[in-house]
Amino acid sequence: MERERQGGWVYIMADRYRGTMYVGVTSHLAARIHQHLSGGGSDFCARYGLTRLVWAERGEDMIRCN
């Protein structure tokens, strides 16, 4: 299995304070959040109305496994 190191983002979307949460990983945060807000992100976020970005952190040493 080949591994290469790449940067990326870990983020949390929520519907309200202490409500339902979704944890995701992406290489392009702005584009991914736009997908969630337009209803094309994930079925889970669309189903539960998760439209608030509540946390995001850049990860420089994320490992991608092929």
C-alpha positions in Angstrom: 0.0 0.0 0.0 1.5 3.3 -1.1 1.1 6.3 1.2 1.7 9.9 0.4 1.5 12.9 2.8 -0.9 15.7 1.9 -2.5 18.6 3.7 -6.2 18.8 4.3 -8.9 20.0 6.6 -10.9 18.3 9.3 -14.2 20.1 10.0 -17.5 19.9 11.9 -20.9 20.9 10.7 -23.9 21.3 13.0 -27.5 22.4 13.0 -27.5 24.2 16.3 -25.7 24.4 19.6 -25.3 20.9 21.1 -27.3 19.5 18.2 -26.6 17.0 15.5 -23.0 17.1 14.2 -21.1 15.8 11.1 -17.3 15.4 10.9 -15.7 15.6 7.5 -12.3 15.7 5.9 -11.5 17.6 2.7 -8.6 19.1 0.8 -10.6 22.2 -0.2 -12.6 23.6 2.7 -14.4 26.5 1.0 -15.6 24.3 -1.9 -16.8 21.5 0.5 -18.7 23.9 2.7 -20.4 25.4 -0.4 -21.4 21.9 -1.4 -23.0 21.3 2.0 -24.8 24.6 2.0 -26.2 24.0 -1.5 -27.5 20.5 -0.6 -24.9 18.6 -2.6 -22.5 17.9 0.2 -23.7 14.7 2.0 -27.0 13.1 2.4 -26.6 13.2 6.2 -26.1 17.0 6.3 -29.0 17.6 3.9 -31.3 15.3 5.9 -30.6 16.9 9.2 -30.1 20.5 8.0 -26.5 20.9 9.1 -25.6 24.3 7.7 -23.2 25.7 10.4 -19.5 25.3 10.2 -18.6 25.1 13.9 -14.9 24.0 13.7 -12.2 23.5 11.2 -8.5 22.7 11.5 -5.8 22.4 8.9 -3.8 19.2 9.0 -0.4 19.2 7.3 0.4 15.5 8.0 -2.7 13.8 7.0 -2.0 10.4 5.3 -3.7 9.3 2.1 -3.8 5.6 1.6 -4.3 4.3 -2.0 
